[in-house]
Amino acid sequence: MKKMIGMLLLFITLIASPQMVDAAYYVKPGDSLWKISQQHKMDYRDLLQLNPQLSNPSRIYVGQKINVRSAHLAEDIVDYAVSLQDVTDYRLGADYALSPRTADCSSWTKHIYEKFGIWLPRVSWKQASHVGTPVPFYDENRNVALKKGDLMFFGDNGRVSHVGIYIGDGYWISNLNAEKDVVILSIWGSWSYDRFLWAQRVI
């Protein structure tokens, strides 16, 4: 019953959230897709994925509408991730096609970010090394360097074995394991703090 309620809430969230495909930018003189991607701090490939209507990406015209990321993208990603509590069942190695209903940690994060036009590899160690910019736990002033929407990676001896999402205020969310499924945890918890490796900023 709990899972059914969760699925109903997810459906309502999806129906009520037209901002899933972000915001609009209108091409100005001198623009190129590469320039637009840099202005909006996007990967060029992500920008292309958000704009399948472009038959020839190298030819854009002044006034043309280009889909870019919302200014509230991190909040939207976190809200969607939180909405998947009591919806997702954890299964190691789950077929990505089953997401978000059945997923492991990395297929879950892949599903969430791709809802918002951000492509991630399927497995956690590739998510940790193939996309984004590395972020340490602390900055040079010993303040927490993490920002809402960062991917967080965990493991032992430098080897990535788990991924979650930083949701702000000292907490992260993850499709943790078969016993707990999707949970919110403190970054200061002994498991989280001791096994944190680094984060990747993909927004």
Contacts in CASP RR format, 6 or more apart in sequence:
PFRMAT RR
TARGET T0000
AUTHOR 0000-0000-0000
METHOD contacts of the structure
MODEL  1
MKKMIGMLLLFITLIASPQMVDAAYYVKPGDSLWKISQQHKMDYRDLLQL
NPQLSNPSRIYVGQKINVRSAHLAEDIVDYAVSLQDVTDYRLGADYALSP
RTADCSSWTKHIYEKFGIWLPRVSWKQASHVGTPVPFYDENRNVALKKGD
LMFFGDNGRVSHVGIYIGDGYWISNLNAEKDVVILSIWGSWSYDRFLWAQ
RVI
2 86 0 8 1.000
3 86 0 8 1.000
3 87 0 8 1.000
3 89 0 8 1.000
5 86 0 8 1.000
6 85 0 8 1.000
6 86 0 8 1.000
6 87 0 8 1.000
7 87 0 8 1.000
7 101 0 8 1.000
9 83 0 8 1.000
9 87 0 8 1.000
10 83 0 8 1.000
10 84 0 8 1.000
10 87 0 8 1.000
10 100 0 8 1.000
13 79 0 8 1.000
13 80 0 8 1.000
13 83 0 8 1.000
14 20 0 8 1.000
17 76 0 8 1.000
17 80 0 8 1.000
19 70 0 8 1.000
19 72 0 8 1.000
19 76 0 8 1.000
20 76 0 8 1.000
20 115 0 8 1.000
20 116 0 8 1.000
21 50 0 8 1.000
21 67 0 8 1.000
21 116 0 8 1.000
21 117 0 8 1.000
22 50 0 8 1.000
22 67 0 8 1.000
22 68 0 8 1.000
22 69 0 8 1.000
22 70 0 8 1.000
22 73 0 8 1.000
22 116 0 8 1.000
22 117 0 8 1.000
23 67 0 8 1.000
23 68 0 8 1.000
23 69 0 8 1.000
23 70 0 8 1.000
23 71 0 8 1.000
24 65 0 8 1.000
24 66 0 8 1.000
24 67 0 8 1.000
24 68 0 8 1.000
25 36 0 8 1.000
25 40 0 8 1.000
25 65 0 8 1.000
25 66 0 8 1.000
25 67 0 8 1.000
25 68 0 8 1.000
26 63 0 8 1.000
26 64 0 8 1.000
26 65 0 8 1.000
26 66 0 8 1.000
27 36 0 8 1.000
27 60 0 8 1.000
27 61 0 8 1.000
27 62 0 8 1.000
27 63 0 8 1.000
27 64 0 8 1.000
27 66 0 8 1.000
28 62 0 8 1.000
28 63 0 8 1.000
29 62 0 8 1.000
31 60 0 8 1.000
31 62 0 8 1.000
32 58 0 8 1.000
32 60 0 8 1.000
33 44 0 8 1.000
33 47 0 8 1.000
33 48 0 8 1.000
33 51 0 8 1.000
33 54 0 8 1.000
33 57 0 8 1.000
33 58 0 8 1.000
33 60 0 8 1.000
33 66 0 8 1.000
34 44 0 8 1.000
36 42 0 8 1.000
36 47 0 8 1.000
36 66 0 8 1.000
36 68 0 8 1.000
37 43 0 8 1.000
37 44 0 8 1.000
37 46 0 8 1.000
37 47 0 8 1.000
40 47 0 8 1.000
40 68 0 8 1.000
40 69 0 8 1.000
41 203 0 8 1.000
42 68 0 8 1.000
42 69 0 8 1.000
43 118 0 8 1.000
43 119 0 8 1.000
43 131 0 8 1.000
43 132 0 8 1.000
43 202 0 8 1.000
45 119 0 8 1.000
46 69 0 8 1.000
46 117 0 8 1.000
46 118 0 8 1.000
46 119 0 8 1.000
47 66 0 8 1.000
47 68 0 8 1.000
48 54 0 8 1.000
48 57 0 8 1.000
49 117 0 8 1.000
49 119 0 8 1.000
50 67 0 8 1.000
50 68 0 8 1.000
50 69 0 8 1.000
50 117 0 8 1.000
51 57 0 8 1.000
51 66 0 8 1.000
51 67 0 8 1.000
54 60 0 8 1.000
60 66 0 8 1.000
69 116 0 8 1.000
69 117 0 8 1.000
69 203 0 8 1.000
70 76 0 8 1.000
70 116 0 8 1.000
73 116 0 8 1.000
73 203 0 8 1.000
74 147 0 8 1.000
74 148 0 8 1.000
74 149 0 8 1.000
74 203 0 8 1.000
75 148 0 8 1.000
76 116 0 8 1.000
77 112 0 8 1.000
77 113 0 8 1.000
77 116 0 8 1.000
77 149 0 8 1.000
77 165 0 8 1.000
77 203 0 8 1.000
78 148 0 8 1.000
78 149 0 8 1.000
78 165 0 8 1.000
78 167 0 8 1.000
78 168 0 8 1.000
78 173 0 8 1.000
80 112 0 8 1.000
80 115 0 8 1.000
80 116 0 8 1.000
81 112 0 8 1.000
81 165 0 8 1.000
81 167 0 8 1.000
81 173 0 8 1.000
81 182 0 8 1.000
82 167 0 8 1.000
82 173 0 8 1.000
82 184 0 8 1.000
84 100 0 8 1.000
84 108 0 8 1.000
84 112 0 8 1.000
84 175 0 8 1.000
84 182 0 8 1.000
85 181 0 8 1.000
85 182 0 8 1.000
85 183 0 8 1.000
85 184 0 8 1.000
86 181 0 8 1.000
86 182 0 8 1.000
87 100 0 8 1.000
87 101 0 8 1.000
87 182 0 8 1.000
88 99 0 8 1.000
88 100 0 8 1.000
88 101 0 8 1.000
88 102 0 8 1.000
88 103 0 8 1.000
88 108 0 8 1.000
88 175 0 8 1.000
88 181 0 8 1.000
88 182 0 8 1.000
89 101 0 8 1.000
89 102 0 8 1.000
89 103 0 8 1.000
89 181 0 8 1.000
90 103 0 8 1.000
90 104 0 8 1.000
90 105 0 8 1.000
90 175 0 8 1.000
90 176 0 8 1.000
90 177 0 8 1.000
90 178 0 8 1.000
90 180 0 8 1.000
90 181 0 8 1.000
90 182 0 8 1.000
91 98 0 8 1.000
91 102 0 8 1.000
91 103 0 8 1.000
91 104 0 8 1.000
91 178 0 8 1.000
92 104 0 8 1.000
92 178 0 8 1.000
93 104 0 8 1.000
93 107 0 8 1.000
94 102 0 8 1.000
94 103 0 8 1.000
94 104 0 8 1.000
94 107 0 8 1.000
95 102 0 8 1.000
96 103 0 8 1.000
96 107 0 8 1.000
96 110 0 8 1.000
96 111 0 8 1.000
96 122 0 8 1.000
98 107 0 8 1.000
99 107 0 8 1.000
99 108 0 8 1.000
99 110 0 8 1.000
99 111 0 8 1.000
100 108 0 8 1.000
100 111 0 8 1.000
100 112 0 8 1.000
103 111 0 8 1.000
103 175 0 8 1.000
104 175 0 8 1.000
105 124 0 8 1.000
105 162 0 8 1.000
105 163 0 8 1.000
105 164 0 8 1.000
105 174 0 8 1.000
105 175 0 8 1.000
105 176 0 8 1.000
106 120 0 8 1.000
106 121 0 8 1.000
106 122 0 8 1.000
106 123 0 8 1.000
106 124 0 8 1.000
106 127 0 8 1.000
106 163 0 8 1.000
107 122 0 8 1.000
108 174 0 8 1.000
108 175 0 8 1.000
108 182 0 8 1.000
109 120 0 8 1.000
109 124 0 8 1.000
109 127 0 8 1.000
109 151 0 8 1.000
109 163 0 8 1.000
109 164 0 8 1.000
109 165 0 8 1.000
109 175 0 8 1.000
110 120 0 8 1.000
110 121 0 8 1.000
110 122 0 8 1.000
110 127 0 8 1.000
112 165 0 8 1.000
113 119 0 8 1.000
113 120 0 8 1.000
113 202 0 8 1.000
114 120 0 8 1.000
118 202 0 8 1.000
118 203 0 8 1.000
119 131 0 8 1.000
120 127 0 8 1.000
120 131 0 8 1.000
120 151 0 8 1.000
120 202 0 8 1.000
121 127 0 8 1.000
121 130 0 8 1.000
121 131 0 8 1.000
124 153 0 8 1.000
124 160 0 8 1.000
124 161 0 8 1.000
124 162 0 8 1.000
124 163 0 8 1.000
125 159 0 8 1.000
125 160 0 8 1.000
127 151 0 8 1.000
127 153 0 8 1.000
127 163 0 8 1.000
127 200 0 8 1.000
128 151 0 8 1.000
128 153 0 8 1.000
128 160 0 8 1.000
128 163 0 8 1.000
128 197 0 8 1.000
128 198 0 8 1.000
128 200 0 8 1.000
129 160 0 8 1.000
131 200 0 8 1.000
131 202 0 8 1.000
132 200 0 8 1.000
132 201 0 8 1.000
132 202 0 8 1.000
133 200 0 8 1.000
133 201 0 8 1.000
134 198 0 8 1.000
134 199 0 8 1.000
134 200 0 8 1.000
134 201 0 8 1.000
135 145 0 8 1.000
135 146 0 8 1.000
135 147 0 8 1.000
135 150 0 8 1.000
135 198 0 8 1.000
135 199 0 8 1.000
135 200 0 8 1.000
135 201 0 8 1.000
136 145 0 8 1.000
136 198 0 8 1.000
136 199 0 8 1.000
137 144 0 8 1.000
137 145 0 8 1.000
137 146 0 8 1.000
137 187 0 8 1.000
137 196 0 8 1.000
137 198 0 8 1.000
137 199 0 8 1.000
138 144 0 8 1.000
138 145 0 8 1.000
139 145 0 8 1.000
144 170 0 8 1.000
144 187 0 8 1.000
145 199 0 8 1.000
146 152 0 8 1.000
146 166 0 8 1.000
146 168 0 8 1.000
146 170 0 8 1.000
146 187 0 8 1.000
146 199 0 8 1.000
147 166 0 8 1.000
147 168 0 8 1.000
147 201 0 8 1.000
147 203 0 8 1.000
148 166 0 8 1.000
148 167 0 8 1.000
148 168 0 8 1.000
149 165 0 8 1.000
149 166 0 8 1.000
149 167 0 8 1.000
149 202 0 8 1.000
149 203 0 8 1.000
150 165 0 8 1.000
150 166 0 8 1.000
150 199 0 8 1.000
150 200 0 8 1.000
150 201 0 8 1.000
150 202 0 8 1.000
150 203 0 8 1.000
151 163 0 8 1.000
151 164 0 8 1.000
151 165 0 8 1.000
151 166 0 8 1.000
151 199 0 8 1.000
151 200 0 8 1.000
151 201 0 8 1.000
151 202 0 8 1.000
152 163 0 8 1.000
152 164 0 8 1.000
152 165 0 8 1.000
152 166 0 8 1.000
152 172 0 8 1.000
152 187 0 8 1.000
152 196 0 8 1.000
152 199 0 8 1.000
153 160 0 8 1.000
153 162 0 8 1.000
153 163 0 8 1.000
153 164 0 8 1.000
153 196 0 8 1.000
153 197 0 8 1.000
153 198 0 8 1.000
153 199 0 8 1.000
153 200 0 8 1.000
154 160 0 8 1.000
154 161 0 8 1.000
154 162 0 8 1.000
154 163 0 8 1.000
154 164 0 8 1.000
154 192 0 8 1.000
154 195 0 8 1.000
154 196 0 8 1.000
154 197 0 8 1.000
155 161 0 8 1.000
155 162 0 8 1.000
155 195 0 8 1.000
155 197 0 8 1.000
156 195 0 8 1.000
158 197 0 8 1.000
160 197 0 8 1.000
162 174 0 8 1.000
162 176 0 8 1.000
162 195 0 8 1.000
163 174 0 8 1.000
164 172 0 8 1.000
164 173 0 8 1.000
164 174 0 8 1.000
164 175 0 8 1.000
165 172 0 8 1.000
165 173 0 8 1.000
165 174 0 8 1.000
166 172 0 8 1.000
166 187 0 8 1.000
166 199 0 8 1.000
167 173 0 8 1.000
167 184 0 8 1.000
170 186 0 8 1.000
170 187 0 8 1.000
170 188 0 8 1.000
171 184 0 8 1.000
171 185 0 8 1.000
171 186 0 8 1.000
171 187 0 8 1.000
172 184 0 8 1.000
172 185 0 8 1.000
172 187 0 8 1.000
172 192 0 8 1.000
173 182 0 8 1.000
173 183 0 8 1.000
173 184 0 8 1.000
173 185 0 8 1.000
174 182 0 8 1.000
174 183 0 8 1.000
174 185 0 8 1.000
175 181 0 8 1.000
175 182 0 8 1.000
176 182 0 8 1.000
176 183 0 8 1.000
176 185 0 8 1.000
185 191 0 8 1.000
185 192 0 8 1.000
186 192 0 8 1.000
187 193 0 8 1.000
187 196 0 8 1.000
END
